[in-house]
């Protein structure tokens, strides 16, 4: 089985694929001036675009790791999460708290998703 690499970012590929499963890492919001809710909405919209480019979609997401810099603002992230992942198709998720990502960025995600044709 061949591993496919997608979205070359220089020192890494943002996504890898094996046997119809996508492994996507390092997704951050583009506008660090937004609050947690705004960054989360932007990040999940970005994920939706990446998944579409790779032949998948939000409904095929299996697992999300949300790295949060401020756990006291998790409810804001959850509000955005619910807009993209309704309860009937919400994937598994963990949300570890971390110290920092980069200046102003409040969250980062990594995702495991199935390809749509699998």
C-alpha positions as CSV (number, residue, x, y, z in Angstrom):
1,X,0.0,0.0,0.0
2,X,1.4,3.4,-1.0
3,X,1.2,6.4,1.3
4,X,0.1,9.5,-0.5
5,X,1.2,13.0,0.7
6,X,-0.9,16.1,0.1
7,X,-0.5,19.9,0.6
8,X,3.3,20.4,0.7
9,X,4.1,23.1,3.3
10,X,7.8,23.0,2.9
11,X,9.1,20.9,5.9
12,X,5.9,18.9,6.2
13,X,2.9,17.8,4.2
14,X,-0.3,18.9,5.8
15,X,-2.1,15.6,5.0
16,X,-1.1,12.0,4.4
17,X,-3.4,9.3,3.1
18,X,-3.3,5.5,3.5
19,X,-6.0,3.0,2.6
20,X,-8.7,5.6,2.2
21,X,-8.0,7.3,5.4
22,X,-6.8,10.9,5.6
23,X,-4.5,12.2,8.4
24,X,-4.5,16.0,8.5
25,X,-2.4,18.1,10.9
26,X,-1.4,21.6,11.6
27,X,-4.7,23.4,10.8
28,X,-4.8,26.8,12.3
29,X,-7.0,29.9,11.7
30,X,-5.7,32.6,9.4
31,X,-6.7,35.6,11.4
32,X,-5.2,35.5,14.9
33,X,-6.9,38.8,15.8
34,X,-10.3,37.0,16.1
35,X,-11.7,35.7,19.4
36,X,-11.9,32.0,20.1
37,X,-15.3,31.6,18.4
38,X,-14.1,33.5,15.3
39,X,-10.9,31.5,15.1
40,X,-12.8,28.2,15.5
41,X,-15.3,29.1,12.8
42,X,-12.5,30.1,10.5
43,X,-10.5,27.0,11.3
44,X,-13.5,24.6,10.8
45,X,-14.4,26.3,7.5
46,X,-10.7,25.8,6.4
47,X,-11.0,22.2,7.4
48,X,-14.1,21.8,5.3
49,X,-12.2,23.2,2.2
50,X,-9.2,21.0,2.8
51,X,-11.4,17.9,3.1
52,X,-13.3,18.7,-0.1
53,X,-10.0,19.1,-2.0
54,X,-8.9,15.7,-0.7
55,X,-12.2,13.9,-1.7
56,X,-13.8,13.9,1.7
57,X,-16.1,16.1,3.8
58,X,-17.1,17.0,7.4
59,X,-19.5,14.0,7.5
60,X,-16.5,11.7,7.0
61,X,-14.5,13.0,9.9
62,X,-13.6,10.2,12.4
63,X,-11.5,12.0,15.0
64,X,-10.5,15.5,15.9
65,X,-7.8,16.7,18.3
66,X,-8.4,20.4,19.2
67,X,-5.3,21.9,20.9
68,X,-6.6,24.8,23.0
69,X,-4.4,27.6,24.4
70,X,-7.1,28.8,26.8
71,X,-9.3,26.0,28.3
72,X,-11.5,28.7,29.9
73,X,-12.7,29.6,26.4
74,X,-13.6,26.0,25.3
75,X,-17.4,26.9,25.3
76,X,-16.7,29.4,22.5
77,X,-15.0,26.7,20.5
78,X,-17.8,24.3,21.2
79,X,-20.3,26.8,19.8
80,X,-18.5,27.0,16.5
81,X,-18.0,23.2,16.6
82,X,-21.8,22.6,16.8
83,X,-22.3,24.7,13.7
84,X,-20.1,22.4,11.7
85,X,-20.6,19.1,13.4
86,X,-24.3,18.5,14.4
87,X,-24.8,15.9,17.2
88,X,-25.9,13.2,14.8
89,X,-22.6,13.2,13.0
90,X,-20.2,14.6,15.5
91,X,-16.9,12.7,15.4
92,X,-14.8,11.6,18.4
93,X,-12.8,14.5,19.9
94,X,-10.2,15.3,22.5
95,X,-9.2,18.8,23.6
96,X,-5.9,19.0,25.4
97,X,-4.8,22.3,26.8
98,X,-1.5,23.6,25.6
99,X,0.8,26.6,26.4
100,X,1.1,28.2,23.0
101,X,0.9,27.7,19.3
102,X,2.0,31.0,17.7
103,X,1.3,34.6,18.5
104,X,-2.4,35.2,18.9
105,X,-3.5,31.7,17.7
106,X,-5.9,30.2,20.2
107,X,-6.4,26.7,18.7
108,X,-5.0,24.2,16.2
109,X,-6.5,20.9,15.1
110,X,-5.4,17.6,13.7
111,X,-8.0,15.4,12.0
112,X,-8.5,11.8,10.9
113,X,-11.1,11.4,8.2
114,X,-12.3,8.7,5.7
115,X,-12.3,9.4,2.0
116,X,-15.8,9.9,0.7
117,X,-15.6,6.9,-1.7
118,X,-14.6,4.5,1.0
